[in-house]
Amino acid sequence: MPGPRGNAVIGQSGGPTAVINRSFIGAIMEARKHAEILELYGARHGVQGMLKNEYVPLFDQPNFVLNQIAKTPAAALGSVRHKPSKDEIRKIFDNFKKMDVRYFFYIGGNDSAETAYIINSFAAHEGYDLRVVHIPKTIDNDLLVTDHCPGFGSAARFVTCAFIGDNEDNRALKGVKINVVMGRNAGYLTASSLMARQYPKDGPHLVYIPELPFDLDKFLEDVDRTYKEHGRALIAVSEGINRQGIYNLKEGEKPEYISQWLLEFMQLKLPEKYMPKSNGTAVELDSHGNVSLSGSGMMGDILALIVKSSLNIKRVRSDTLGYPQRSFPLAISETDAEEAYRVGVDAVIAAVQDNFDEGSIAIKRKDMSGIYGIETAVTPLQSVQKHTKNFPREWISENAVIDERKFGEYVKPLIGTLPVTGRFVRATF
């Protein structure tokens, strides 16, 4: 038999993306087709809205408004980074019961999957028929089970295009340029910068991902060698670079982020009144225990300062690509947009099926003789929550260089067609 008749709630959580609203609108459009769902309510700022009963009725929204929202980056409902406590879960559940909510859709990453799992477990314990579906998104591309995550393709396109432009800038006014890229503990987004290479001497010349240990002395050696070889150096550095390397972490061990180390080192020079008041450290944690890595451009600035002073190179610059990576409207990948919409649709279809309980929508890549295509499947929430996946070891050589061909086969269909730069014929520069 089909799912129960009742209302549905949908929310957005975690870092916004350029296409998260596509999933949101896809779910609305599909939910309208199913008599089991009487009304779909959008929770303002995820679980915060569920706690405060702050909802937007969605079925009566005009189609032209929904179509415009679908093309709009970031989270139209507002997002949140909050892991609900036991008391808060009880309050959310009581509110759901009063509203006769039978379907819950939560768009987000692994932390959002964890929240969905907790709510589903509570409903099951209470014997309440609530169907819970996690709709994936994250620019970090670090969700388990799924081949890739909606939001990643557009962010990777932004990063690639940024490096295409920066490569030309770096050729015109030679020097060292360091770009800090998002991605937390996964190197996918930073590695996407490699797709900017169109000619043999193009950058990025050096790429540093969180999975491998970062050593400052080795970094300076790499920069010095590259600068002497090319007369310039364009460098991609993940925000999550750390001393141990994620591959080498033991169970329960936390990475020693270079950003934390540099920031805390520099804070020793600050007057006490400017020091952070929370725990007296630079470490900022959310309720899921995640360290804030992108709140400052200081890591890039300090690395540039160290390069300049240690190697005596006059022109050294840095940028932290920052939030535009995840919400830039002109870098939306068509493939990413289509797939984001599809997972929203498929989440609703799964929820109303016979005997459905809970799950997360996963993207599976089809084997079609070199032609890109996908299908979706439902995987248990427990297989997605909490833990993350890393950049595949098999895409990294013994000398710690990313295999551009293998990674390119994976990421190029997600990025789409890129701008092509020009070169003079028979030029040697």
C-alpha positions, 0 to 999 in steps of 0.5 A: 500500500502507498504511504500514509496521508498527512503533511510533509516538512522540508528543510535545508541545512549546512553550507549552501550550494549553487544548486541546493534550491534545485533539489528543494523545488524538485521536491515541491513539484513532485510532492504536488503530484501525490495525494498522500502529501496534503501540504508541504511546509518549508522549515525556516533555517532547518531544525531551528524553524522546526523548534519554533514552528516557523514554516512556509506553506509551499503548495500555493506558491506560484510556479513562476516564483518556484522556477525563479528560486530554483535558479537562485544559489544558496538556501531559499529557506535559510540554513543552519548548523545545529545538532538537536539535543534530546529535548529538542528532538522531543519538541520537534517530534511533538510539533510534527504530531500536532501538524500531522507530519508524516514525511520529512525531507532534509537537504544537507550533508552527513551532519544533516543525515545524522539529524534525519537519522536521530529524528527517524529513530525517535519516531520509530521508538514512539511507534509513529509512522514518519517517513524520513528522506535525506536529500544529499548536497555538499560542495565538499563531495565527501558523502559516503555511498553516492558517486558524487554530491549535488553542489560539488559540480558547480563549486568545482566549475567555479574553482576551475574557472578561477584558476584558469583566470588566475593562471593567465594573471600569473603569466602576465605578472609573474610571481607566486600566487596561493589560492586557498580552496574549500573542501574541509577534510576531502581534496576533491574541490582543491583537486578540481583546480587541475582541470584549469591546465590547458597548456603544458606550463599552465598552473596550478603547478602545486596542489595540496589536499588534506589527505596528505601530510602538509610540511611547511619546509617541504612546501617551501622547497616545492615553491622554490623549485617551481619558481626557479623552473617556471619563473612563477608558481600558481598554488592550490591549497585546501583549507583542510591541510593538516600535519598528519594527513587524513589518510594517516589519522587513527580512529578518533584522532583529530587532524592538526589543521595548519590553519589553526596552527598558523592562526594561534601562532599569530594570535600570540602577537595580539593584545589580550583584548583582541584574543578570542574569548571562547576557550582562549583559542582560535578553534571554533566548533559547531554543534556537530563538532566540526572546526570552522576552516573558512572564516578567515583568509589568514592562512593564505596571507600567512603562507604568502608572508612565509614564502616571501620572507623565506625565499626572497620572492618579491611578488607573492599574493594569496586569495581565499576563494571563500564563500563564492565557491558555493553560491556563484550564479554564473558558475552553475554546472548544467549537469549539477543543476539537473541532478540536484533537481532529480534527487529532490524528485526521487526523494519524494517518489521514494517516500510514498512507496510501499513499505518505505521507512527512511533513507538517503538518495544516492547517485550511481554512475552508469557504465555506458561505454564512456558516455556519462549517465546516472541513476539514483538509489536509496541507501540507509541513513546510517550508511551516510551519517557522521562519517565522510569519504576521502579523495581516492588513494588510487588517484594519487601516485607514489610520489604524492601527485594526483593522477590528472587523467583518472580524476579528470575522467571523474570530474569533467562531466560534472563541471561541463564545458570550460572557457578556452584560453589562447596562445601565440603560435610558436611562442616560448613563454 
